[in-house]
Amino acid sequence: MFTPKQASGEQSGLEIQEDQKDYFLYDSSRDSFNKFPKTEEAVDSLLSIGFDFLNKDSGISFRAARQAETLADEIQYETGLAGVYNLLGSNYLDFGDHEMANTYYLKALRIEEELGNERGIASALNNLSLIYVEQEDYETAAKYLEESIEAWKSLDDEQESLISTNNLGVIHRRQGNYEKALDYFWETSKRAILRTDPDSLSYIIATLNIGNTYRNMDDFKRAKIHLDTALDYLKRHEQSNHMIFTYIVLGNLYNDINQPEKAINYTTKGLQLAESEGMREKTKEAHQLLATIYEGLDNYALAFHHFQLFHEHSDTLQSMQRGEKISELQSRFDVEQKDREIEILNKEAELREANLMKMDQLRSFLIAGVIVLFIIIALLYSSNRTRKRNNRNLEEKQRQIEENNKKLSALNAEKDEFMSIAAHDLRNPLSSINLAVDMINSEEQLDQQTVREYTELIKISSSRMITLINDVLKIHTIDAYDKTESGAVLEINSLVEESLLHFREPARTKNIQIKSVLNRTLDPLIGDSDNVLRIMDNLISNAIKYSPCNTSVIISTKQAGSNVQITIRDQGPGISPADQKKLFSKFSKLSNKPTGNESSTGLGLYIVKKICTTMNGSVRCESEPGCGATFIVELPTSKNNRASLNKPIRRKKRTAG
């Protein structure tokens, strides 16, 4: 078990002052923010929240770190800044961004060196080693840890020195240097117990690591003794985090010695505890181990189940790699079921044949003469009936196979269709991210507020991409939106304004004015906010793309009976009657070309049409060549579904670049 160090300063409580209203503190119980003052104590409190949520909710931890950074920088609280950079490094390490983690850990180290804070320096050296452990560069990791150990010894801090010595043993264990790893663990164990004030927890963690190392060395008897000793202590002292690790190690041990029932028991306990404590990585690790155990037992159903859960807990690209294993298990599970069915049918056929043989033999002995002819006729009749019945069964099986093949073909076509839609929809948020990065790179000196706006744009755009990718991974398509359910109650004007924020800069580059005429007395809209934003993004993007420079694009909303009508009008070249016939087809290529050499895949209007249809709405185009184009979208409001009325949901608006 490898332990990171937190901020170097002491964390203190926070006393809210009513007269200061510039900053806010996240309150997880209310999912909101409370006000707090511009003080060093406020920075320390934010850091405490950030470290508490580091392994539970990285979003809250990251927001707390950024707010603490802003406040510490404003009040010039250097010790707090060191803690902030330490927390940000841990967040980026959790995200898998080793380069950014290294940058922030080095910033923390630099400040601690300037302050002459030896404890902070030792902690930063320990945390830098974590990066190289993740990269499996164990030599560099060991170098930083050895420097950290020397620093703790110079401070006469036996507790921290013990932790770093234990971590050095972990590095050697991961390298396969088991004997050397044991030396460090035994040293940690001995020093912990011989202290004037014995450190029982450090002793038990060393004992736990000794057991795990013996497991790696296939010395299962010694491994079990040490692991059981550690688990007994951890249970009595309710050390949940270390208990989870111990349960999973014991699960691996019993799986190694081919005792699957005990392996499943211990791993399941670790999984339940990890889920209750919100430990994401350990939850994923436990599902992976259970899937491996069940696969070894040829129980492909449960193996498939746990690989699915492991897949759901994995992050982005890692989860996609696990998908191949899930597919393999699903196939093997299906094959196993079919083999069992065939085996049962064969046994039934053998039993029927044996019964027939006995009957024939009995009849042969009891019936003679003319009765033989009757037997032959009866046998022929029975054979004919059996053949017909078998033929009917075969025809039914064939029909079922053909129906299943048709369903599979339809699902495959649907998958291909929506993979193309997903790829198209990823372009707009990626463009927003590239734009924000270009704006950051184009300015030599950026103030903190500008950087925050750009990074917020990047964050929101990447969130939209992640949402879309997750939809595709779960085999959800736009058609999966249940028309029988009303969806969320939305304010259409706020969604229009949110979408417009992302097109100010593209319009400015072509000197195109974006004007909005929004009716403020609209009924709430019933639907999915992300789908509505996709409609707006595609139509506004097209209007700018096909409009000449120095023109205008006008977006308006109004009430149209029980529907809300959104109109996007441009001053482009217009759309010919021939092009209008294929306007909403997939991959349609029109005669008009973008005026600024922009790219077009021919999927945008197809997506708009499909979403509108799914939401019980409509979209149409009114245009004459040379007179621009007007796209009119109508979507149902709450009047069409009284049973679903809720308070309108206000989305947090995306920040424009």
N, C-alpha and C positions, 0 to 999 in steps of 0.2 A: 504494500500500500504506500503510495507516494503522496506526500502532503505539501501543498503550496502555502506560502506565507501571505498574510493579509497586510493592510496598510500599517505603516510603522507607528503612527500616532495612536493614542488611546481614544476609543470611541466613547462619546458621552451622550447623555440624553438631550432632548431638544425642548426648549420652552418657547411656545408660540407667543409672539407679540402682535397685538392687534393693529399697531400704528404703522407697520411695514407691510406693504402689499405687492412687492415686485416679484417674488418668487413663490413657487408652489412645491409641495411635498407629496409624493404619490402615496395614496391610502389604498392598499390592496383590498381591504374589507368592503370599501365603497366604490372601488374602481374610479376614484377621483383624486384630486389633489388638495391638500390643505396648505394654508399660507404659513411661511416661516421667514425669519429675519435674515439680514445679511451679516452673519457672524461666523466665527470659526466653528462654534458648536453646531451650527446648521450644516456646514460642510462635513463635519465628522458624522453627523446623524445620517446624511445622505450616503456616505461611504458605508456605514453600518448596514443600511438597507440594501445597498448594492451587493455587498458580500453575502448577506443573508439569502438573497435571491439568485446568487450566481449559478447554483446547480438546480434551481427550481423554475425560475422564469427569467430567461436571459433578456427578454425585452424590458422588464422592469429594472433589472440590474443595469442594463446599458443606459436607460434613460436617467437613472439616478446618478450614474457616473458622469454623464454629459452635463447635467444640471450642477453637480458638485464642481465640475471643471470651470463652468462659467462663473460661479460664485467665488471659488477660490482665486481665480485669476483677477476678479474685480476687487477683492479685498486684499490681494497680494499675500495670500496665505500659502507660503512655500511648502510647509509640511503637509498641508492638505492636498496641494498639487501632486506631491510625490505619491500620496495615497491614491489619488484619482488615476494617475498613470499606471500604478500597480493594478488597480481594478480594471481599467480598460485593457491592459495587457492580458489579464485573465479572461476577460470577455472574448477578445479576439482569438485567444488560444482555444476557447470553447467553440468558437465559430469555425476553427480550422484554418484561420488566416495567420500563419506563423510569421510572415513578414511584418504585419502590423503589430502582433504581440511582441515581437523582438524590439520594434521601434519604441513602444510605450514602456516596456521594461527598462530599456536603456535610458529613456528620459527620467524614469523614477530613480535609477541608479545615479545619474548625473546630478540630480537635485540633492539626493541624500549625501553625495560626496561634497557638494558645495556647502551643505549645512553641517558637515562633519558628523552626521548621524550614523554611527557604526552599526547600530541595530538595523537601521533601514538598508544600509549597504549589504549586510549579511542576508537579509530577506530578499533583496533584489537579485543577488547572486543565485540564491536557491531557485527563484522563479525563472531566471534565465535558463537554468538547467532543464526545466520542464519542457521548454520548446524543443531542445535537442533530444530529449527522451521521446517526444512525439514523432520526431523525424528519424528516430532510431540511430542518431549520431551519438552513441553512448560515450565515446571518448571525450567529446566536447562537454557533454552533460556532466560527466564525472569530474572534469577539470573545474567547472563552475562550483560543483558541490564541495569539492575539496577546499576551494577558496572560502566557501561559506562556512565550512566546519572550522577552519582556522580563525575566521572572524568571530564566530561564537565563542571559541575557546579564549580568545584574547579579551572578550567581554565577560569571561567567567560565567557564561550562561549555559549551564549544563543541560537544561531542558531543550533549548533549541539545538544545541550540539548533538544531543541524542537523536532528535528528529532527522537532522541532516545525515548523520551516520547511518540511520535506518534507510534513508532514501538512497544512499550510495550502495547499500546492499541490494536494494531493489534493482538498480541499474545493472549490477553484475549478474543478478539472477536472470534478467531479460537477455543479457548477452550470452547466457549459457555457462557463465563462470560460477557454477554452483558452490564449489568449495570456498571460493573467495567471498561469495555472497553470504555463506554461513558464518564466515569469520566476522563480518560486519554485524550480522544479526546477533550472534552470540555476544560480541562486544557491547552492543546496545543493551541487550538483556542484562548482562552482568553489571554494567555501569548504572542502569536504572534501579536495580534492586539494592545496590550497595550504597546509594546516596544516603545522606543524613536523613533526608525526607524522601523515602523511596517513591519512585514514580511508577505506580502500578500499571497505568495505561500504556506507557512506553514499553514496559516489560511485556505486556500482553500482545501489543502490536508486533514486537520483535518475535514473540513466540508464534504468532500467527504466520509471520513471514517465514520462520524456520520450517513450520509445517508445510507451507506451500512449496518451499524449495525442496524438501524431502520428496514431495509428490512429483516434482519435476525430475528428481533422480530415481524415480520408481521405487523408493523406499517407503512403501505405503504404510507399513506398521508404525514407523516413527512419525510419519506425517499425520496419521490419525491421532496419535497421542497428543501432539502439540496442538492440532486444530481443535480437538475436543476440550483441551484445557482452556484455550482462548475463548471458545464459544461459551463455556460455562461462566467465565468471568463477565463476558460482554452481556450475556442475558441478565445476570444479577445486577449489573450496573446500567442496563438499558442503553447501551451504546449502539443505536440503531444502524448508523452508517457502517461501522466495522462489522456488525452482525450480518449485514447484507453480503459483504465481501466474503465472510467466513462461510456462510451458507452456500454460496456459489462455488467456492473452492472445494468444499466437501462434496457438492454435486459432481464436480469434475473428478474428484478422487474415486467416488464410488462408481462412476461411469468407467474410469480407467480399470478398475478391478472387476468389472462386469457384474455389478450389483445394481441393476437399473431401478429397482423399486426404491432403494435408499437414495439413489442419485436423484430420482424424480421428487422424493419427499423433501430433501434438503433444498433442491433448486426451487421448488414451488414455494417453500417458506421464504427464501430470499426474494423471489418475485413479488409475493404479497407484501412484504415489508418495503421493498423498493417502490412499489406503486403507492403505498400509503404515505411514504416520505417524499414522493415526487422526484425520485432519483432516476432521471431519464436514461442515462447510459447503463446503469445497472439493470433497469427493467429490460432494456434491449438485449443486454448480455444474457440475462436469465432466459428470455424467450429463445434466443439462439441455442443455448445449451439444451433446453427441453426439446427443441426440434431435433437436435442431433441425437439425443437419447432415444426419442420415439422412432426416429428413422432407423437406428440400430436394432430396434425391436420389430422392424417391418410394420409399424403402426403408422402408415402413411397419412391417415386421416388427421391424427393429432400432430404429427410432424408438420403437415401442411398448415394446420391451424396456427401453430406457434411460429412457423416461418412467415406466415401472413402478418402476425402481430409484430414480429421482429422487423418485417418490411415497413410496417406503418410507423414504427418508432425510429427508423433510420432517416437520415437527412438526405434530401434531394438526390444527388447522383449515386450515393451509397445505396439508397433504397432501390434504385433502378437496377443495380447489379444483383441485389437479392431477389429481384423479380424473376430472374432466370431459374433460380433454385426453386421458387414457389411453383413455377410452371412445370418443372421437372417432377416435383412431388405430386402435383395434381394429375399429371399424366400417369405416373406410376400407380397412384391411388385408383384412377379409373380402370387401368389395366388389371389391377388386382381384383376389383369388383367383377369385371367381366370374366376373369379366369375362374373366380369362385362360382359364378353363375353357370359357366360351361361345365365345371366339375360336377356340380349338382345335377345338371341335365344328363351328363354321361352316366352318373351313378343310377339315376332313375331309369335311363334306357337299359343299362345292364340288368337292373332288377326286373324290368318288364320282360326282357329277353329270357332271363333265367326262369321266370314263372311260366312263360310260354313253352319253354323246353320241357319243364316238368309236366305240364298239361298234355303235351304231345306224347311224351313217353307213357303217361298213364293211359291215355286213350289208345295208344298202340297195343298195350297189353290187354285192355278190357274190351276193345271193339275189334271185330274181325269181319272178314268177308266184305259184304256189300256196304257195311258202315264206313269202310275206308274211303269210299267215294264221297260220302257225306262230309267226312273230316276234311278232305281236300277242298271241297266247295266252301266249307265254313272258313278254312284257313285263307282261301283266296279272297273271300268276302271281307274277312277281318283285315287282311293285308291292304285291300283296296281302300277300306275306310281309314286305316291308319295313314296310308299314303295321301289321301285327300286331306285328312286333318293336318298332316305335316305340311302339305302344300299350302293350305290356308295359313298355317302358322308362319311359314316362310314368306308368303306374300305379305302378311301383316308386318313381319320384321323388316322386310324390304321397304315397305311403305314408310315405316317409322324411320328407317335409315335415310331415306330420301328426304323426308320432312326435316330431319335433323341437319342434313347437309345443306338444305335450303336456308335453315335458320343460321347455320354457321357462315354461309356465304353472305347472308344479309348483315350479320354482325361484323364480318371482316370488312365488307364495303363501308359499313357505318364507321368502323374504326379508322379506315383510311381517310374517309371524308373529314372526320373531326380532328384527326392528326394534322391535316392540311389547314383546317381552321385555326387550330391551336398555334401552329407555326406562324400564321399570318398575324394573329392577335399578339404574339410576342414582339412584333416589330415596333409598335407604338411605344410601349414602356421602355424597350431597349433604346429607342431614339431619344427618349427623355433622359435616360441615364447618360448616353453619350453627349447630349447637349450640356447637361450639368457639368460633366467632366471637362468638356471643351471650355466652358465658361470659367471654371476654376483655373485651368491651365493658362488661359489667356490673360489673366490678371496677376501682376507681380505681387501685389500686397492685398490680402483679403482680410476684412474685419470679421470678427467672430460671428456677427449676425448673418453676413452673406454666406459664410461657410455653412452655418446651420440651415439656411434656406436651401442651399444646393444639396446638402446631405439629406435633408428631409425629402426633397424631390426624388433623389436616388432611392431612398428607403421605400417611399410609397410606390414608385414604379416597379422596384424589384418585388415588393409584396404582391403586386398585381400579377407579375409573371409567376411567382411561386403558387399563387391561388390557381392560376390557369393550369400549370403543370400538375398540381395535385388533382384537379378535376379529371385530367386525361388519365393519370395513373389509376384512379378509382373507376375507370370506365364510365365516367359521367360525361354526357354530352349536353348540348343546349336543349335537346328534346327531353332530357331527364327532368326538366322543370315541370312539376305536377300542376296541370291546368285546374285540378280540382281544389288546389290550395291557393289561397289568396296571395301569399308572399308577404313582404313587408309593406308598411304604409310609408310612402316617400314624399318629399317635397321636390317636385320636378325642377323648380327654379334653382334650388341650391345645387342640384346635379348638373344643370346646364352651366352654371357659373363655375363649378368645379372643373368641368371638362374644358371650358374656355381658357382656364389658366395655362393649360399645357400647349396652347396654340398661339399665344401672344408673340413668342419669339419667332416661330416659323412665318407668321404673318408679317412681322416687322421686317424680316429679311427681304420680302417681296413688296414692301410698302403697301400692304393690304390692310385696310381698316376693318376691324371686327366690331360690329355694332349689335347690341342686344336690346330687344323690345319685349320685356317680360311682364305678363299680366300677374299682378300680385294677389289676385283673388281666386286662384285656381283651387279646385278640389284636390285633396291628396291623391297621389298615384299609387296603384296597387302593382307591385312587381318586385323584381330583384335589382338592387342598385347597381351591381356590377354589370348586368346585362344592359341596363339603360345607359350606363357610361360607355359601353362598347358601341351602342347605336350612335351616341353623340360623337365619340372619337372618330368613327369611320366617316360619318357624314361631314363633320367639320374639316377633317383632314382632306377629304376629296374636294370640298369647296375651295380650300386654299391651294390644293395641288393643281387644279385645273383653271384657276383664276389668273388672269394676266396681272402684271405688276400695276400698282397705283389704282386698284379697284377696291370694292367693298364686299364683305360677306355679312349678311344680316341674319341673326338668329332671333326668332320670336316664339312666344308661347301664348296660348289662349284656351279658353274653355269651349269645347265643342259638344254640347249636350252632356252626356255622361262620360265623355272621353276628354283627355287632355291632348291638344294638338301642338306639335313642335314643328316649326318651319325653318329650314335652312336655305337661304337664297343667295346665289352668287351672281357675278357679272361676267361669267366666262363665255365661251363660244356657243354654249347650248348643246343639246343632244338631238341628233337626227331621229326621225321616226324609226328608221331601221335599227339604230342602236338602242332605242327605247324598248324594242321587243325583247332584246337579250340582256337588258340592263341588270336584272337581278339573278342572272344565271351564274353558276359557279365557273370560275376561271374565264369569265367573259372579257374580251379585249375590245375596247371601243375605238372608233376612228380618232377621237380626240386624244392628244398627248399632253402629259403634264407640262406646265409652262416653265417650270424651274428644273427640268431634268430629274424630277423625282421618280422613284420606282413605283410600280403597281403590279400586284399579283393577280388581280381580277377576283379576289375573294371578299373584299370589303362589303359591297352591296349585297352579296349573297348572304353574308353573316347578318346584316341588318334585317333582311327579309325574314330569315329563319327565326331570329329572336322575336321580331314583331309577331310572327305567326304563333310562336310558342306562348307569348303573353296575351293572346287573344286580341292583338292589335293589328295595325296595317301600316304599310308604307307605299307611297306612290310618288311619281315624278311628273312635274309639269314643265315643259320646255319647248322652245322653238329655236331653231338654229340662228345663232347670232344674238340671241336675247337672254342668255344666261340659263340657269337651271334652278328649279325650286323643288326640294324634297320635303314631303309632308308626312309626318309620322303621327299616328293617333294611337293612344294607349288607354286602357280602361282605368277609371278612377274608383274610389271607394263606393260610389253609388251603385256600381255593378256587383258589389259583394258586401252587403251590409254586415254580414256575420263576422267579417274579419277586421272591422274598424278598430284601430289602435291609435295611440298618439303618434303623430308623424315622427319618423326617425331622422335625426339630424346627423349626417355623416361628418366626420372630421375632414375638412377640406384639404386637398392636396396643394402643396406650395409650388407655385410656378417658378421656373428658372429664369 
